[in-house]
């Protein structure tokens, strides 16, 4: 339950972790709905509405009124309530005549709002968009050099670059890599990581040019591995 004595309404508005949590799943309307519940709760606590709290940390809303307010169906309001309850933000129960009792829970205790910064190997956990952005930057070079042949240490035979198969592949990626397909065997296709190919660690996100650094290192390493190349443009800028 929420400790009313230390509840800080301003903290909610300034809590970047909370805003980022909803933004991550692109739930802007859900975030707005939760904000409306929080505002309603604060108004009740401060005595600015005539509504009497059911309990110290519980109030009620009208499901139909909320559907009109947010221009959504009552089913959508019900789904929002279910999501917020499943994620630990509220508890609710249905009453008569479309009324819903809402119990606010202490969102500062939700572990998902504060994900770990490093993994079990003490390696920095990077946002999904970082990986997708880095590999999207490589796609032009990959498509340009698909007729080129590459020779890599520790890999027998000749290899050609393979384009990423889909946007879904990029979205789900948790590693930076290029795909190499064996020139004489289309059934053999392997991902080669940034660290292996460049012999370098990923630059820090604190460096504003980290994407440019990654892109250049990838290109330089691939150019150095070229065996044959029908194209003249090998710019690494």
N, C-alpha and C positions, 0 to 999 in steps of 0.2 A: 504494500500500500504506500501511498504518498504521504510523507511527513509534512503536514500542513504548516507546522511551525517554522520550517526552514525552506518552504517552497518559494522559489525565486522566479517570477514570471519573466523577468528580463533575461535570465539565463537561457530560457528557451529560445528567445529571438536571436541571441548572440551565439548559440551553440552551433559551431560550424560542423561538428561531428554529426549532429542530428540532421542538419540540412544535407550534408554529403551522403548520409545513409539513404535518404529518400531519393536524392538525385541519381544515385548509383543505379537504381532500378527504374529510373525515369518515371517515378510516381509523383509528378508535380501536383496532381489533383488530390491524391491521397494525403500528401503533405499539407495542402491547403485545408483539407477536411479536418485533419488532426489539429491544425492550428486553430480552426474554428471551435473545436471541442475544448481546446486549452483555454481559449479566450472566454468561452461560456463558463467554464469552471472557475476561472479567476473572477469573473463578474459576480458569480454566485458567492464566492468566498468574501468578496469585498462588499457584499450587500447591495450591489447596483441593480439587481433584478429582484422581482417580487417572489421568485421561485425559492422554495425552501429545499435545502439539500436533503436527500433521503438519508444519507449518513454524512460523516465529516468529509469524506473524499468522494462522494457520489452525488450525481445530479441526473436529470433526465432530459431527453430531447424527443421531438416528434419526427418520426422517420419520414412521413410525407412532407412535412415542412422542409426538411433537409433536401429532399429530392427536388423540391421547387427551387430552393436556394442555390443549389449547384447544377440545376438543369440536367439532372440524371434520373434514371428510374429508381424506384425503391429497392429493386434488386441490387443495383449498383451500390446504394447506401449500405445495404446488408453485407455485400461483399467487402466493402471498405471496413466495416465494423469487424468482420471475421478476420481480415488480414491484420488489423491493429491488435486484435486480441491474440492471435497466433504468435505475433512478434513480441508480445509482452508490453504493449503500450497502454492497453485498457482491459477492463473486464466489462461485459455488458449482459443484460438480460431483457427479454421482451416483456412489456406490460400490455395492458389493454389499450385499445384505440390508437394504435401505432406509436405508443410511447415506448421509449427504450431507456432503461436506467444505465448510466455510464459511471464506472468506477475508474478514476485515473490512477495509473500505476507509475512508479518512479522510473522514468525512462533512463535516468543516469546509471541505472544498474544493469541495463541491457548490454551484454558483452559484445553483441554484434556491432554496436556503435563505435567500439574501440578495437578494431581488428589489430592483430599483431603486426609490428613493423618489419620483423625478420622471421624467416622460417626456422625449422628445426636445425638447420646447418648454419644459422646466424647470417644467412644471406638476405639482403634487403628484398622485401616483397614489393614488387612494382605493379602499378595499375594496369589493367588489361589494355587500356587504350594506348599505353606506351608501346607495347609489343605490336599492336595493329598498325600504329602510325609508322613505326620504324620499317615494317615490312612492306607497307604500301608505298613508301618512298623508294623501295628497291624494285618495284614491279616494272617500271619503265626500262631499267637497265637489264633486268632478267629477260624481258621480251625482246629487247634489242640484241641480246647476245645468245639467243636460243640456237642459233646456227653455229656457235663457237664450240670448240672442243677443249676440255679441261683435263689436266693431269694433276692429281693430288698425292701428296705423300700419304702412306698407309692405306691407299685405296688402289687396288689393281685395275688396270684397264683405263679406257678413256670415258669421260663423262660429259654430259650436256646439262644445261640448266633446265629445270622444269618449273613452269609457272605454278603459283598457288592455285589449288583447285576451285576454291570458292571463298566468298566473304565469310562464310561460317567457319571455315578453317582458320582464317586470320582472327576472327572474333574469339575463338576458343583457345588460341595459342597462349602458352605461358613461357615461351622461349623464343629467342631470335634465331632464325635459321634460314638457309636456302635449301632448296631441294635439288638434288643431283640424280640424274637417271643415267644408267650405264648405256653407252652409245650403241652397243651391239646386243643389248638385252633389255627390252622395254619393261620387263617384269621386275627389274631391280631398280628401285628408287629409294634414296635415303635422305634424311634431313641432316644437314651439317650445321652445327651451331656456330654462332658468332664467336664464342670463345675459342673453339677449336680452329676455325678458319683463320682468325686474325691473330691468335695467340695474345689477345688483350682482354682485360676485364671491361665490363660495361662502364661507361662514364657515369658519374653521379648525376642525378636529376637536378641537383643544385646548379649544375653548369647549364647555362641557357642554350648552349650550342650542342647539347648531347646528341640530338637527332642527326645533326650534320656530321658530327664525329663518327657516329655509328655507320652512317651511310657511306662516308668516305673510306673508312677502314674495310668495310665489306667489299667495296668496289676495287680498292687497291689490291686486296688479297686475291680476289677473283682474277683480276688482270694479270697478277704475277703467276697464277696457275694456268693461264692460257697456253694451249698447245698450238691451235690454229684459230684464226679469227678473220672472217671475211669482211668485217666492218672497220672503218678507219677511225670512227669517233669513239675514243675511249676516255672521254673526259671524266674526271673524278670530282669535279666541283660540286 
